[in-house]
Amino acid sequence: AYREEKAKEHYLDFQDLQLKVLALLKSPRHAHILSELREKYLYVMVDEFQDTNALQWEIVKLIASDDQNNLFGDRLFIVGDEKQAIYSFRGGDVSLFGKVKQELIATNQKRGTHEKPFTLAAAGENEKDYHQEYREKLPADHAVKAGEIIFSDNFRSAAEPIHFFNLFFAELMGQEFYEDYEARPQRLLCSGNRRKGSVDLLLVDRNAE
């Protein structure tokens, strides 16, 4: 009934728009459209990647690939937090986050542009010059490299809550192996928030009536 009403009124919902874009980019009849997009957008950045679903990733991947559909990992910049993908906002999926990460590593290794993951240091008292630190971590010839850059800075939370979260979740979620649908805990650093803050624990007796 829903599909019939949409067809009758010539409506497209959000899912329809995504499916039609993907079909258009895969269509041999309209191959020139994908070619034009690849020529126009040399670099693609996806922010809030934890809210990206598999269909959207397929669209991005098509644009960021060559004519043989080989992905250009060094032309694609992804920013996201896999832990936020647990909310499945807009179809976001923790397992997709991990799959894409491994896919990028594989294509970068194949192209010889892979750089092992590294964590940028904690921010200082004032502003943090990530640009300078990143340049220092590049190879001596400053050749283009691609890989995972891990930010541990938390600019919002106070020091005491962050300290508690690090201890609590390392104990609660720390394990040797993780399933592809599980987000891994990450130790955070207090940066920018000068308040000490506090943590209140409310203990409940499970046996109490």
C-alpha positions, 0 to 999 in steps of 0.5 A, spaced: 500 500 500 505 504 501 509 503 495 502 504 491 501 510 494 508 513 493 507 511 485 500 514 485 503 521 488 510 520 484 513 521 491 520 518 493 522 517 500 529 517 503 531 510 501 528 511 494 533 517 493 539 513 495 537 507 491 536 511 485 542 514 486 546 508 486 542 505 480 544 511 476 551 510 478 552 503 476 548 504 470 552 502 463 547 507 460 549 513 464 556 511 465 559 518 463 555 521 470 560 517 474 566 518 470 564 526 471 563 525 478 570 522 479 573 527 475 570 533 479 571 530 486 578 528 486 578 527 494 572 525 498 571 527 505 565 523 509 564 526 516 560 523 522 561 516 518 558 512 524 551 514 521 553 512 514 549 505 512 552 500 507 548 503 501 551 510 502 558 507 503 557 503 496 555 510 493 561 514 496 566 508 494 564 508 487 565 515 486 572 514 490 574 509 485 578 508 478 575 505 472 576 498 474 572 500 481 579 499 485 578 504 491 583 510 492 584 510 499 589 516 499 583 520 496 578 518 501 578 521 508 573 518 513 572 521 520 567 518 525 567 514 532 565 507 531 562 507 538 557 512 536 554 507 531 551 502 536 545 507 536 544 505 529 542 512 527 540 513 519 542 505 519 549 506 522 552 499 523 558 498 527 560 492 523 560 496 517 565 501 520 570 496 522 569 493 515 570 499 511 577 500 516 579 494 513 577 495 506 581 502 506 587 498 509 587 493 504 587 498 498 592 502 501 597 496 502 596 494 495 597 501 492 603 502 497 600 508 501 599 505 507 601 508 514 600 504 520 595 507 525 598 512 530 595 516 536 596 524 536 598 526 543 594 530 548 593 537 547 597 542 551 594 547 556 591 552 550 591 550 543 593 544 540 597 544 533 595 537 530 598 540 523 605 540 526 605 533 530 602 530 524 608 533 519 613 530 524 610 523 523 610 523 516 616 519 512 622 523 511 620 524 504 613 526 506 610 522 501 603 521 501 601 516 506 594 513 508 592 510 514 588 511 521 589 517 525 587 516 532 584 522 536 584 521 544 582 528 546 576 530 549 574 537 549 568 537 553 568 532 559 571 534 566 577 530 568 574 526 574 569 523 569 574 521 564 578 518 569 572 514 571 570 512 564 577 510 562 577 505 569 570 503 568 569 501 561 576 498 560 574 493 566 567 492 563 568 492 556 576 490 555 577 483 552 582 480 548 577 478 542 571 482 539 566 481 535 565 485 528 558 488 531 562 490 538 565 497 539 572 497 542 573 502 548 578 507 547 582 511 553 580 518 553 584 524 555 582 531 558 583 536 553 581 544 554 576 543 560 579 545 566 574 543 571 575 537 575 568 535 575 565 529 579 562 522 579 556 520 583 555 512 584 548 510 585 548 503 588 542 498 587 541 492 591 538 487 586 535 483 592 532 488 595 524 488 594 
